């Protein structure tokens, strides 16, 4: 069975934030929560890179390991999901996640943290697929419709890849081989190499 994964190609990301906007619009993400965000590494320095970050749907998810009520579960596709009906809002997952994926919705100024929210890989939640209840709690279930997460589909430069981890790795591997580790020679292959 496929293991669904995200991968962001830092050589292609242009920090347009299209993935962030697509996620917010598709899933009606609550105010104060960014299921996906763009991080700039070496901001303002020569050679700075941007990457799109969200829940990486880890094989051995630290959020699930520390949850005292076991509200995290992994689907057969390897997508790590969160049951909001079981969540007690303790925040352990927030501190355990190296990507800062689980977040509290900012519905009130002081207190009233509520349930955690995180990227669902556009796979909804434990409710029946594409039901109104599922959409209200977790957003769109594009995986049930046979589609990929909208953040990856809307990426203008195709820097953000999503899907079967083996396929995603093969695409990235081909890109790296095509680049040949020579980012300074932009256009070299077009001008002097084979026309492929």
N, C-alpha and C positions, 0 to 999 in steps of 0.2 A: 504494500500500500504506500502511496505517496506521503512524504513528510513535507508539509507546506512551510515555506520559509520566505523571508524578505532578504534582499541584498541591495545595498545602495552603492553604486559605482561613483566614487568621489571624483573621478576624472570627467564625469558627465554632468554631475549636479551643478546647476547654475543658481541655486538659492532663490528660485522663483516663488516657492511656497505654494505651488499649485496642488501638491499632495495634501498639504494641511487644509486648504480650502475645500478640496474635494471630499476629504474625510468629514469635515464639519458639516458640509451641506448634505451629504448622502446619509449620515447617521444622526443628524440633529443632536450633535454632541452638546451636553450641558455647558452653560457659561462657566468659564474658569478651567475647563478641562481641555487639554490638547492631546488627543490620542496619538497624534503624529506631530513632530516638530522638526525644523531644519536647524542643525547645529553647524556653526562655522568653526573650523579648527585653524588656529593661527590667524585669527581675524586681523586684517590690516597689514599683515606681513607678506612679503613675496612668497608665492606658492601656496597661499591659503586654499583650503579645501572645504567644501560643504557636503554634509551628509544628512539624509532624512532618517530620523530615528523614531521608532515606536516599539511596541512589544515585539520581541524577536521570536516569540513562541518557542522558547528553549526546550530542548529535549529533556533536560532535568531541571525544570523551572524552579528557581529559588523562591518565587512568590508562593508556589504551591507547598514547598517544603516547610515554610514558616507559618502558614495559615492555621490558626487554632481550631477553626470550624470546618476545614476542608471544603471551602467553597470554590476552589480552583479544580478544574478537571481538564484532561487532554482528550481531544477527539481522536478517532481512528486515523485522521489525516495529520495528526501532530499539532493541531491548533489548540493553544492553551486558552480556555474560556473561564469565565467567572460567573458564579450564580449569585445574583444580587439578593435573592430571597434568603440565602444562608449567610451572606456577609454581615458582620457586626461593626464594620468600620474601624477596626482596631489600628490599622495602618502598618502592621508588620510587613505586609507585602510591599508597601511603598519603600520601606527601608531596605528590604532584601533585594529589590530589583536593581541591577546595575544600570538599567536604561531609563529609570524613572517612569516606567509605563503606568502602573496603577496610580491614580490621582483621585483626590476628593473634589466633588463638584463644589463651586463657591456660591452656594445659594444664599447664604446669610453672612453678615459681616463677622460676627464673633460666635463661634460655636456652631452647633448643628451640622457637623461634618457630613453625616449621611453615609451612604454606601460608596465603596470605591468604584471607579470606572476605568476601563482600559480598552486598548485596541482588541477587536474581536476577529481580525483578519477578514472582516465583512462576513462572518459566519454566524451572526446572531447569538443566541444563547440557548438555555435548556427548554424554552417554550416550543410549541409546535412551529415548524419552519414557516416563515413568511406570515405569521399571524400578527394581528394588530398589537397584542400584548408583547410579543417578542420585539417588534419594531420600537415600541415605546420605551422598553427597558434597555435594549442593546443596539438598536439601529438596524440597518438593512442586512439581509441575509443573502448576499450575492453568491456565496458558495453553493447554496441550495439551488440557485438558478443556473449553476454551471458557469458562473463568471468569476473573474479574479477581483481582488479588492480594488475599489475605484481609485485609491491613491496611486497605485501602480499603473492603472490604465490611463490615468490623466497626466502622467509624467511626460512633459513635452520632449525631453531629451532621452527618455527611456533609461534614465539613471537608476530609477527605483524599479527593481524586478521583484515579482512575487509569483509563487507557484510551487510546483514540486521541487524540492531542494536539489535533486540531481540535475534537473533541467536548468534551473537557475544557475547552478555551479558551472554547467557546461557552457551556457551563454557567456558568463563572466570570463571563464577560461579562454574562450575563443576571442573575446575582446582584448584580453591581456596579450595573447599571442599575436593578434593583428597589430596591436600598438607596438609590440616588440620592445617594450621598455624604453622607447625613445620619444617621449612626449615633445622634445624640442624640435623634432623633424616633422613638423606639421605639414602635410601635403606631400611628403617625400614619396610615398608609395604611389600616389596618384600621378605624380610627374615622372617618376623614373622606374617604378616597379610595374608589376602586372596590373592590368586595368580592372581587376576583380574587386 
